[in-house]
Amino acid sequence: MPNYDTLRDDAPFRWYVGSSAYALMALTGTSFGEYNLDPDACIEMYRKGRPLFRELYPDPAIRLPGVGTPAVSYGHVNGLGCEIQFPEDGELCHVPVYDSLEEGLVALRKPVDFATAGLAPFFLDYKRQLETAFPDERVGFPFGLEGPITTAYELRGQDFLIDIMDRPELSAEFLGAVTRSINEFWPFYAEMNGVPVRSGGAGMCDDVASMVPKSLFKQLVLPFWEVFYRARTDGVRSAHVEDLRAEQLPFLEEIGLSSFDPSISPHLSPPLIRDHCRVPFGWRLGSFHYLTLTVAEIRDWVFQAVADGASSVFTHIEALMCQPEQVPKVNAFMAAAREVAVKLEAGATREDLGREVSAAGRKRFWDHWPE
């Protein structure tokens, strides 16, 4: 268990600017349908799009999108029978497969060969084509999985949110079966991505856990997070969970997290996270936030986030950021993050950083955020 008395103070400040295939799609005019289902179109997107991306964003600190098959977070549940739909001009989606908890419990007892189930053969062949086109790069295979609560929601749909209230004990049994299935899928996923089944640390994405009320968290969330982590590591644990409420944050210490990514969480702010748990956390500037922020406000955002407890700040360049007028704003984010790093290294305190924020920034962040 981490030493939460010192963990946040000891965590080094970090920042990064990531990017995604969405940026390359925007720069090359590649549709969702082409990207998701046509390997040749995807190969062309990477070949043409990455030079265009680097022309727009030449700073080497900005990570180029890595080559990989389309990000299909529903790979595991697709192997269990969930249909995945691929609109030509929109995000893919899944279709829940179980009409009841009882049906799910019966189905989850059956063994599954995840390498041959559902769309896995299609995306494995997609991966092979990318590897042939880019022989000097590691090709990612994000035909993935989610945490236990999100997976249960994927399998049952919105009815699972009623299940947990009306039938919590049977929901717990279902979650146990779901988590075992996730852990059975994990070795296949790990092998395809060239990572060990067990390592010194493990992460988890489980956004729908935020919809479980505090009164049920110990019964319906923590036991299954524990099983999830124990299958992967005896070391550090991290989690991405969007839109938790302040009253749920103490559970992050109870499960033993060493880092937390709240990502896009309208009900949270850095001070709320800081005051309700001691887990080091990152704070994300979403691509859509840039549309309503000035260069000066972005600098304020970075300084105020760190002043209020964030151990890291980060942003991802997506389709909205591939317009020339947005480039100075990303540059402002990087300049502010670099300035923060220098000041902290020189001995500045979080309070010192807070004094760098303008009066307008102190008012906006966080009383008028994300507006």
C-alpha positions in Angstrom: 0.0 0.0 0.0 1.4 3.4 -0.9 2.4 5.8 1.9 -0.2 8.5 1.3 1.4 10.8 3.9 4.2 11.5 1.4 3.1 10.1 -1.9 1.8 13.3 -3.5 4.7 15.4 -2.2 7.2 12.9 -3.6 5.5 12.6 -7.0 7.6 14.5 -9.6 5.8 17.0 -11.8 5.2 15.8 -15.3 3.5 17.1 -18.5 3.0 15.9 -22.0 1.2 16.6 -25.2 -0.2 13.5 -27.0 -1.9 13.0 -30.3 -4.2 10.6 -31.9 -5.3 9.1 -35.1 -8.3 11.5 -35.0 -5.8 14.3 -35.9 -4.5 12.3 -38.8 -8.0 11.6 -40.0 -8.8 15.4 -40.0 -5.6 16.3 -41.8 -6.0 13.7 -44.5 -9.8 13.7 -44.9 -10.1 10.0 -43.9 -13.5 9.0 -42.7 -14.3 6.9 -39.6 -15.5 4.1 -41.9 -12.3 4.1 -43.9 -10.1 4.2 -40.8 -12.0 1.5 -38.9 -12.5 -1.0 -41.7 -10.0 -0.4 -44.5 -6.3 -1.2 -43.7 -5.2 0.4 -47.0 -6.9 3.7 -46.1 -5.3 3.5 -42.7 -1.8 3.0 -44.1 -2.3 5.9 -46.4 -3.5 8.0 -43.5 -0.4 7.4 -41.5 2.0 7.9 -44.4 0.4 11.2 -45.5 -0.9 12.4 -42.1 2.1 12.2 -39.9 4.3 14.6 -42.1 1.3 17.0 -42.2 1.0 16.8 -38.4 4.7 17.5 -37.9 4.5 20.4 -40.3 1.7 21.9 -38.1 3.3 20.9 -34.8 7.1 20.8 -35.3 8.0 20.7 -31.6 9.5 17.2 -30.9 8.0 17.2 -27.4 4.6 16.6 -29.1 4.2 12.9 -29.6 3.4 11.7 -33.1 0.5 9.3 -33.3 1.9 5.8 -33.1 0.9 3.2 -35.7 -1.9 0.9 -34.6 -5.1 -0.8 -35.5 -8.3 1.3 -34.7 -9.0 1.9 -31.1 -11.8 -0.6 -30.4 -12.3 -0.6 -26.6 -15.0 -3.3 -27.0 -12.7 -6.1 -28.2 -13.3 -8.2 -25.1 -17.1 -7.9 -25.1 -17.1 -8.4 -28.9 -15.6 -11.8 -28.2 -18.5 -12.5 -25.8 -21.0 -11.7 -28.5 -21.5 -7.9 -28.5 -22.0 -6.6 -32.0 -19.9 -3.6 -32.9 -21.3 -1.1 -35.3 -19.1 1.1 -37.5 -20.9 4.2 -38.9 -19.2 5.8 -41.9 -19.1 9.2 -40.4 -19.1 8.6 -36.6 -17.6 6.8 -33.7 -18.1 3.0 -33.5 -20.5 1.7 -30.9 -21.4 -1.6 -29.3 -24.7 -3.4 -28.8 -25.4 -5.1 -25.4 -25.8 -8.8 -25.6 -27.4 -10.1 -22.3 -31.1 -9.5 -21.6 -30.7 -10.4 -17.9 -28.1 -11.1 -15.3 -29.1 -14.7 -15.3 -28.5 -15.0 -19.0 -25.1 -13.4 -18.6 -24.1 -15.7 -15.8 -24.8 -18.8 -17.9 -23.0 -17.4 -20.9 -19.9 -16.3 -19.0 -19.3 -19.9 -17.9 -18.6 -20.9 -21.5 -14.9 -20.9 -22.6 -14.0 -18.4 -25.3 -11.0 -18.4 -27.7 -10.6 -14.7 -27.9 -8.1 -15.0 -30.8 -10.8 -16.4 -33.1 -14.0 -14.9 -31.6 -15.9 -12.0 -33.1 -13.9 -9.5 -35.0 -10.5 -10.5 -33.6 -9.4 -12.3 -36.8 -10.3 -9.3 -38.9 -8.3 -6.9 -36.7 -5.4 -9.4 -36.3 -5.1 -9.4 -40.1 -5.4 -5.6 -40.1 -2.4 -5.6 -37.7 -0.4 -7.8 -40.0 -1.0 -5.5 -42.9 0.2 -2.5 -40.8 3.3 -4.4 -39.7 4.1 -5.1 -43.4 3.6 -1.4 -44.3 5.6 -0.2 -41.3 8.2 -2.9 -40.6 10.4 -0.6 -38.4 7.6 0.3 -35.9 5.8 -1.5 -33.2 2.2 -1.7 -34.3 -0.3 -1.3 -31.5 -3.4 -3.5 -31.1 -6.0 -1.6 -29.1 -8.7 -4.2 -29.6 -9.2 -3.8 -26.0 -11.0 -4.1 -22.7 -12.4 -2.0 -20.0 -12.6 -2.3 -16.2 -15.3 -4.5 -14.5 -18.1 -2.0 -14.1 -17.8 -0.6 -17.6 -17.7 -4.1 -19.0 -20.8 -5.1 -17.1 -22.5 -2.0 -18.5 -21.4 -2.9 -22.0 -22.8 -6.4 -21.7 -26.1 -5.4 -20.1 -26.6 -1.8 -21.3 -28.4 0.7 -19.2 -30.3 -2.0 -17.4 -27.2 -2.8 -15.4 -27.6 0.6 -13.6 -31.0 -0.7 -12.5 -29.6 -4.1 -11.6 -27.2 -2.7 -9.1 -30.0 -0.9 -7.3 -32.6 -3.6 -7.4 -30.5 -6.7 -7.2 -27.1 -5.8 -5.8 -26.2 -9.4 -4.6 -26.8 -10.9 -8.0 -25.1 -7.9 -9.6 -22.0 -8.7 -7.5 -22.1 -12.3 -8.7 -22.4 -11.1 -12.3 -19.5 -8.7 -11.8 -17.4 -11.6 -10.4 -18.0 -13.5 -13.6 -17.3 -10.5 -15.8 -14.0 -9.8 -14.0 -12.9 -13.4 -14.5 -13.7 -13.1 -18.2 -11.7 -9.8 -18.4 -8.7 -11.6 -16.8 -9.1 -14.5 -19.3 -9.0 -12.0 -22.2 -6.0 -10.2 -20.8 -3.2 -12.8 -21.8 -4.4 -12.6 -25.5 -4.4 -8.8 -25.4 -1.0 -8.7 -23.7 0.6 -11.0 -26.2 -0.8 -9.1 -29.2 0.7 -5.9 -27.7 4.0 -7.4 -26.7 3.6 -6.7 -23.0 4.0 -9.1 -20.1 0.9 -10.6 -18.5 2.2 -9.6 -15.1 4.5 -6.6 -14.5 5.5 -4.0 -11.9 2.4 -1.9 -12.5 -1.0 -2.0 -14.0 -3.6 0.5 -15.2 -7.4 0.3 -15.5 -10.1 2.3 -17.3 -13.5 2.0 -15.7 -15.5 5.2 -16.3 -18.9 3.6 -15.5 -17.7 3.0 -11.9 -18.6 6.7 -11.4 -22.3 5.8 -11.7 -22.2 3.4 -8.7 -23.3 5.3 -5.6 -21.1 5.7 -2.6 -23.3 3.3 -0.6 -22.6 0.4 -3.0 -19.0 1.1 -3.8 -17.5 -1.3 -1.3 -19.8 -4.0 -2.4 -19.9 -3.6 -6.2 -16.7 -1.8 -7.2 -13.7 -2.4 -4.9 -13.8 -6.2 -4.8 -13.7 -6.5 -8.5 -11.1 -3.8 -9.0 -9.0 -5.8 -6.6 -9.4 -9.0 -8.7 -8.6 -7.0 -11.8 -5.3 -5.7 -10.4 -4.2 -8.9 -8.8 -4.2 -10.7 -12.1 -1.7 -8.1 -13.5 0.6 -6.9 -10.8 1.8 -6.9 -7.3 3.2 -3.4 -7.8 1.8 0.0 -8.5 -1.8 0.6 -9.6 -3.2 3.4 -11.7 -6.7 4.1 -12.9 -8.6 6.3 -15.4 -12.1 6.9 -14.1 -14.1 9.9 -15.5 -16.6 11.9 -13.5 -16.3 10.5 -10.0 -18.0 12.5 -7.3 -16.0 14.0 -4.4 -17.6 11.5 -2.0 -16.3 8.6 -4.1 -12.6 9.8 -4.1 -11.6 8.3 -0.8 -12.1 4.8 -2.3 -9.1 5.5 -4.6 -6.8 5.2 -1.5 -8.7 2.2 -0.2 -7.8 0.3 -3.5 -4.2 1.4 -3.3 -3.8 3.7 -6.3 -0.5 5.4 -6.9 -1.9 7.6 -9.6 -5.3 8.7 -10.8 -6.5 10.2 -14.1 -9.9 11.9 -13.8 -9.7 13.1 -17.5 -12.9 14.8 -18.4 -14.8 15.1 -15.1 -17.3 18.0 -14.9 -18.1 17.2 -11.2 -14.5 17.5 -10.1 -11.7 20.1 -9.9 -8.1 19.9 -8.7 -9.0 21.3 -5.3 -11.8 18.8 -4.8 -9.5 15.9 -5.7 -6.7 17.3 -3.5 -9.0 17.7 -0.5 -10.8 14.3 -0.8 -7.9 11.9 -1.5 -4.1 11.8 -1.4 -3.5 10.0 -4.6 -1.3 11.9 -7.1 -3.5 12.9 -10.1 -3.2 14.4 -13.5 -5.4 17.1 -14.9 -6.4 17.2 -18.6 -7.0 20.1 -20.9 -9.5 18.6 -23.4 -9.2 19.5 -27.1 -12.7 21.1 -27.0 -11.6 23.4 -24.1 -9.2 25.2 -26.4 -12.0 26.6 -28.5 -13.1 28.9 -25.6 -9.7 29.7 -24.0 -7.2 32.4 -24.9 -3.5 32.0 -24.8 -3.3 33.8 -21.5 -6.1 31.7 -20.0 -4.3 28.5 -21.0 -1.2 29.7 -19.1 -3.5 30.4 -16.1 -5.1 27.0 -16.4 -1.7 25.2 -16.2 -0.4 27.2 -13.2 -3.7 27.0 -11.3 -4.0 23.2 -11.9 -0.6 22.6 -10.4 -1.0 25.2 -7.6 -4.2 23.3 -6.6 -2.6 19.9 -6.4 -2.1 18.3 -9.8 1.0 16.2 -10.2 0.8 16.4 -14.0 -1.0 18.2 -16.7 -1.6 16.9 -20.2 -3.5 17.4 -23.4 -4.1 15.5 -26.6 -4.2 16.9 -30.1 -7.3 15.7 -31.9 -9.3 16.8 -34.9 -10.4 20.1 -33.4 -6.7 21.1 -32.9 -5.7 20.7 -36.5 -6.5 24.3 -37.4 -3.6 26.8 -37.6 -5.4 29.2 -35.1 -5.1 26.5 -32.4 -1.4 26.0 -32.7 -0.4 29.1 -30.6 -2.7 27.8 -27.8 -0.9 24.4 -27.7 2.4 26.2 -27.7 1.2 28.3 -24.7 0.3 25.1 -22.9 3.8 23.7 -23.4 5.5 27.0 -22.5 3.5 27.2 -19.3 4.2 23.6 -18.4 7.9 24.1 -19.0 7.9 27.2 -16.9 6.2 25.4 -14.0 8.8 22.6 -14.2 11.6 25.1 -14.0 10.1 26.9 -11.1 9.4 23.7 -9.1 12.9 22.5 -9.8 14.2 25.8 -8.4 12.2 25.3 -5.2 9.0 27.1 -5.9 5.9 26.0 -3.9 2.4 25.4 -5.1 1.4 28.6 -3.4 4.1 30.4 -5.4 2.6 29.1 -8.6 -0.8 30.2 -7.6 0.4 33.8 -7.2 1.4 33.7 -10.9 -2.3 33.3 -12.0 -4.1 36.4 -13.1 -7.1 37.7 -11.1 -9.4 36.6 -13.9 -7.8 33.2 -14.0 -8.3 32.7 -10.3 -11.9 33.5 -10.7 -12.5 31.3 -13.7 -10.5 28.3 -12.4 -12.4 26.6 -10.9 -15.6 28.4 -10.1 -16.5 28.8 -13.8 -15.1 25.7 -15.2 -15.6 23.9 -17.6 -17.8 26.8 -18.8 
